[in-house]
Amino acid sequence: MASLIPKNRKKLVFLASGRGSNFEAVLNCIRKGKIRGIPAFLVTDNPQAQAIQLASQYKVQSKVLDFKSFPKKEDYHTELLRTLIEISPDLIVACGYMRILKPEIIRAFPNRIINIHPSLLPAFTGLNAQKQALEYGVKVAGCTAHFVDEGVDSGPIILQGTVKIEEKMTERELTLAILKEEHKILPLAVGLFCDDRLSIKDRKVSIL
């Protein structure tokens, strides 16, 4: 899986489980020259993920590790780690990836995994963040691009985007509004990483 990557560009691997809209948002920015990265691979745990078709359209190699095909969960995570080590990316971008990465993977790629989460972290971690926000009654929701650590949605925050919650807003409406912000801040975060403009000290991220 080794490839020749220009020295001024970062080698990127994407993890996705579904439609891949954030994956496409980053690819569009790469295509327009806004991100100095090379999309080397898409790795997915779902053979039905729409992200696979997107990868084909953008001429990005894809690898399917069907989670349900592994006899044990541990086997899947072992194979994912082996695959990522073999590809050897500069950055892993988790965009709609619905599995928690095991500590072994995070330790193998420290501060080299970025995730996008549909809430203003540290509020509303885990699944159904938009529903959590509505039920809590917050007036402002949003999304967070952050580095992945060994906790759940607890890594150092890179960028955040905000969405005002309107009266009688539905969960779907909030989800779509947040998604628009995700499509803005995830490419920005990836671009900053590729330009070596992110610094972490005491879990606080500075933009250089």
N, C-alpha and C positions, 0 to 999 in steps of 0.2 A: 504493500500500500504506500510505499515511499514515493514521493514526487518532488520535482524541483520547484521550490517556492522562491521567488525573488526575495532578496534579503530585506527589502524595505516593506514587505507584506507579511502579514500574519496568516498562518494556516488555521482555518476554522473548521470545527466539526459541530453540527447541529443535532440536538436531541429533540424529537417531536413525537407525539402520540396521535395527533388529530389532523385538523384541516390545514394547519401550517401557515396561518395568515401572518404571524410574526416572523416566521421563517422567510416568507416572501417579502415582507417589509425590509428585512436586512439585505436580502438578495438584490432587491431593487436599488438600494443605496450603493451596494457594491458595483452593480452594473453602471450606475451613473457616476462612479468615481468618487463618491462621498466617503467610502470606507476603504482603507488600504488593506484589504484582506482577501484571501483566496478561499472560497467555499469548497473545501476538499471533500466533505462527506456529510450525508444525512444518515443518522442511525435512529431507527424507530423500533419500538416494541410491539407495534400494531401493523400487521400486514395489510389492513384495510385503510390505513391512514392516508388522507388526501395529500399529505405532505410528500408522499412518494411520487405522485404525479407532478407536483411542483418541481421536485428535484430533477425529474426527467426533462421538464420544459426548460429549466435553467442549466441543463447539462451538468448537474451535480451528481456524483456517484452516491448511491444509497445502499444501505445494508439493513436488512430486516432481521431482528432477533425476536421472533415471535414468543412473547412471554408465556403464552399458554402451552407452547410446545415443550417447555422445559419441565422435567419431572419434579424438580425442586426449585424453589425461588432462588436459593443460593447458587444454583447452576447458572441461572440467567445472569445474575450480577457478576459472577466470575467471568462469564463469556463477554459481558459488556466491558469489564475492566480490561480483559485481554485485547479486545478489539480496539479500545481507545489507546492503549499503550502501543499497539501495532501501528495505528494511524499516526500517533505522536503529534497531536495538534498543539498550537500555541494557545488556543482558546477554545473552550467548549461552551456552546450557547444552548441553554435549555429553554426552548420556546414552546410551551404547551406540552411539556413532557410530564406525564402523569404518574411517575414513579419517584420515590425518594432514593436519591443516590446514596449508596453505602459509604461508610467512612473510608474504606480502602480506596475508593475512587477519588474522593475529595482529597485524601492525603497524597495521592499520586499526582494530582493537579492542583496544588494549593494556590488560591487566588487566581485561578485560571479557568473558573467556571462561572458564567453569568446566567442568572435566571430572571424571568419577568413574572411578577406576581400581581394579581388584580386587586390590590388594596394598598393603602398608605401604611406600610409596615412601620412600626411593629404591630399595628392593629390588624386583626382578622387574618391570622395565618391559616394555612391548611386549605382544605376544599371549601367551595361555596362561599368565597369571600364576599361576593356581591350581595348574596342573601344575608350573610351575617351583618353587613353594613346597614342594609335596609331595616332589618329586625332591631338593630341597636338604636336606630333613629339618628344616625350621624347626618350632618348637613353637607359635608364634603367627603367624597370618596376619591378613589384614584388608583394609581398603579405604581409599582416600584421595580426598578432594575437594580439588582444587588448581586454581590458575589455570594457564592454558595459555601456555607460552612457545614459543620456536622449537625447543626440543629435544623429545625423545620422553619424555613423562611426567616432565618435569624442572622444571615450574613451581613457584612458591611454594605450600607446603602450607597449606590452610585448616583442615581437620579430618581426623581419622582414626578408624576404628572397628576394633576387634580381634576376632579369632575364635581360640579355642584349638583346636589341631589334636589331635583324639582319636586313640587307637591304631586303626590299620586304617581310618582315614577315607578314603573314596573321593574322587576329584576332583569328582564330581557333588555329593556331600554337602558338601564344602568350598565349592563354588561357591554352593550354595543358602544356606549359613550366612553367607557373605560378602554375598550379595545382600540379606539381611535388614538387615545393617548399612548397606549402600549406601542402602537406602530410608530410613534414619534420617538419615545425615549429609549426603546431597546436598540434601534440602529445608532442612536447617539452614543449610548454606552459602549457598544461594540466598536464604534469608530474611535472613541477616546482611548480604549484599550489598544487598538491597532496603531494608534499614534503615540503610544507610550506616555499618555498624559494622565494616567491614574496612579495615585500613590496612596498606600494604606498605612496609617499609624494609629495604634490604640483603637482599632476597628473603625476609625473614621477615614472616609475616602476624600482625598483632595484632588481637584482637577488642576493640573499643572499648565 
